[in-house]
Amino acid sequence: MAQSATEIESTKSLFELRGVIKRFGRVQALTDIHLHLERGKTTVIIGPSGCGKTVLLKHLIVLIRPDRGEVYFDRVRIDNLPESRLTAMRRRCGFLFQAGALFDSETAAQNVAFPLVQHTDYPAEQIDRIVQDKLAIVGLAGFGDRLPSELSGGQIKRVALARAIALSPEVILYDEPTTGLDPIRAEVINDLIIKLQRELKITSIVVTHDLHSAYKVGDRIVMLSHGRIVADGTPSQIRQSQQDEVQYFLQGRSDGLDGDLL
């Protein structure tokens, strides 16, 4: 029997959200989100501040659970699983937090080693080899003994990215990866996102308000507004969208978007 279009899309998807709704008090953060995120691709989620981008991202690894709706990872429903059963799924994912979230009192190498120490029984020599390899991938070979206070903002982001790939994940979730960086250092992060996706076949989900970054790294761009998906397409399709709400955001115009802004 031939598969339906929905079944084919589900097969290609690594993540799927079905009718996800989330409220925080009076704030409707997400409203009826239906979304397939394809494996091996880079999907960028854009939209004004407060529109639900990071809330959506955290639903993907069940840091937040929906009030209604369902979340699937590799065709297995995960939003209703207890914490004890989420560990295996989360090991397949890396998460790059907006500010890096490094441990201030530990060196770059110790920060990268943290998930390996926590989730594997590898001997110290093997962990050290993996750490040095991951630091080299992000262009920080020889920086392992530096504390976060001795690193620039861009270097902190790269150490955090090395930590995110320490367990060789299938997917990386990026929360505002270029925020706070000057254009040159932001471009280094963009290039690394592309490198990891192309060379390691990593699925990437990127939340950003940086349109240059979105256009450069994205295979697909999804735009949120007021907790709803208002546009979904390739970078070229988003740029050429005739929707007023999309163009207001792309042009940096505040009219029509004030309800989203915090």
N, C-alpha and C positions, 0 to 999 in steps of 0.2 A: 504494500500500500504506500502511495506517495506521501511524503511529509508535507504538512501545511507550511506556509511561510513563517508562522509563529514558531512551529516546532524546529524549523531549520535555524531560525534566529536564536532560539534557546540553546541549540547544540553548539553554535559558534560562540556563545556568550560565556564569559568567566563569571561575571556578576549579573544578576537580574533583580530589579525592584518591581514589585507588583502592587500598585495601588497604595503606596506608602504615604501615611499621614502622620505628622508629628506636631504637637502643640507644646509650648512652654507657657503655662498660665494663659494669658489672653493672646499670646503671640502664636499665630499659625505659621510654623516654620516650614513645613512641607505639606503640600496638598495634592493628593492623588498622583503620586509620581510613578510612572511606568517607564522603565529604562532598562535596556540591554547594553552591557559594556563588553565589547568584543575582545577576546584573548589575542595577545600579540600586537595590539594597537595602542595608540596614545589618544585617550579621550580627555579633552580639556573642558572644565566646567567654569563658565564665566557668569558674571552678573554683579550688580551693585552690592555694596556692603549691606549685610543683614538680610540677604535674599534667600539664604538657606544652603549655600555652597558647602561650608564646612560641616553643617549638620548632615547633609547628604553623604559626604565623605565618611563621616564617623559611623553612619549606618552600615556601610559596606563591611566593616570588621566588627560590628556589633559593640562599638563603644557607646552607642546610643541605640535603643530599641524603638521600633515604631509603635505608635498608639494603635494604628490599624495598618493592614497590608502585610506583605511578605518580602523577605530578602533571601536570595539564593546565591550560593557560591559553588561553582562547578556543578550545577544542577541539584545541589543539596540545600534544603531550606535551613538557614542558620539563625534567624532572628529569634526563634523559640528554643534554642539550645541553651542548656545551663553553661555557666562559665567553664566548668571542668571539661566540657566537650568542644570548646572553642579554641583551645590551645593549638591543636593540630592544624586547623585552618589558618590561624594567625601566623604560624610559623612559615606558611607559604606566602606571606605578605610582608612587605617592608613599609614603614611609615616615616615620611620625612616631615617633622613638625615645623611649623612656621618659624619659630625662633631657634630651631636646631635642637633644643632641650638636652644639651650635653650636661654631664655631671661635672660641675666646676672644679671639684677636688681631684679629678682623675685625668690622666693624660689622654691625648688623642687615641693612642693605641688601646688603653684600658676602656675607653668609651666604645670603640669599635668591637672590642672583645666581649663586651657585656652580654649580648644575646647568645654568643657561643658558650660562655660560661654558664648561663642560666638554662640553656635548652639542649646542650649536648654533653656528652661525656668524653669529648676529645682530649687527648693529652695536651699539656701546655705547649709543647713544641709545634703541634699541628695548629693550635689556635694562633700562635705567633705567626706561622706561615700564612694563614688565611688573612689575618689582620694586615700584614705587610702587603699582601696581594690586593686587598680591597683599597688600602690607602693609595697604592700605585695606580689603580684604576681611576681614582678621582684626582690624580695628579698631585698627591701629597706624600710621595715616597720620601722618607727621611724626616717626617714631621711627627712621628709616633710618640716622641718623648715630650712634646709640648703640651702645656696646659691650655684650656680654652682662653684664659686671659692673655695668652701669648699669641693668639691667632686673630686674624682679621675676620670681619663678618662673613666674607666669602669663604674663607677657609673653614670657619665653624660650620657653614652649610655643607661643605664638602666632607668634613669629618662625619657629620650627621648622616650624609648620604652613604658613606662607606659603612657606617653602622647599619643602615637600612638594608644594605645588600649583603651583610655578613653571613646570613644563613642561605644565600643564593635563592632568593624568593622568586616566585613566578610573577608577582605583581608588586608594584610600588605605588603607594598613594602619597601624593605630594600636596601639602597644604601651603599655598602661597610661597613657592620655593625661591622666588626672586625678590620678595619684599625686603626693603631696607638695604638693598645692594645698589651700587652705582651701575651704570649701563655695561661697563666692561666685565665686572664680576657677575652680573646677571647673565651675560652672554655665555660665560663659562658654565654656569648651571644649565642653561638651555642646551648647550652642546653635550653636556653629560647626560641629560635626559634622553636626547636623541641617540647617543652612543650606546647607552644601556638597552634601549629598545631595539636597536638594529643589531648589535653584536651579541647580546645575551638573550634576545627574544623576550624581553620582559614586557609584560602588559603594564601600561602606565595610566594612572588616573590623576590628573593635575587640576587642582583648584587654584585659580588665579584671577586677579583683576588686571594683570599686565597683558595688554592686547598684543604687543610685539611678541612676547613669549608664547601666547596662545596660538598665534598664526604660525610661528616657527616650528613648534614642537608637535602641534596637534594633527592627527589624522582626521579627527572629528571634534567639533565644538558643540557643546550643549549650553544654552543660556537659560538661567533661572531668573525669575522676577516674581516678587511676592510669594515665594515658595512654590511656584509652578514652572514647568518647562515651557518656554515661549518660543524657542528656536532650537533646531537640531540639524546639523549638516557639516559639510567640509568647510575649512577656513574660507575658501572662495565663495561658497554658498552663503555663509554668514555675512561676509563683507557686502555681498550684493543683495541681501535681504531687503525687501520693501516694507517690512513691518516697522511702524513708527517706534515702538518700544525698543527694538533692536538698534535702530539707527540713533536714537537718543543716547543709548549707552556707548555705542561705538564712537560717537562724535563728542562724548563728554558733556552732553547737555543734561541739565538737571530737571527740565520740565518733563513731566510724565513719570519720573522715577522717585519723587520725594517720599512716597509711601514706603519705599524700601530702605531709605537711608536712616542710619542710627545716629 
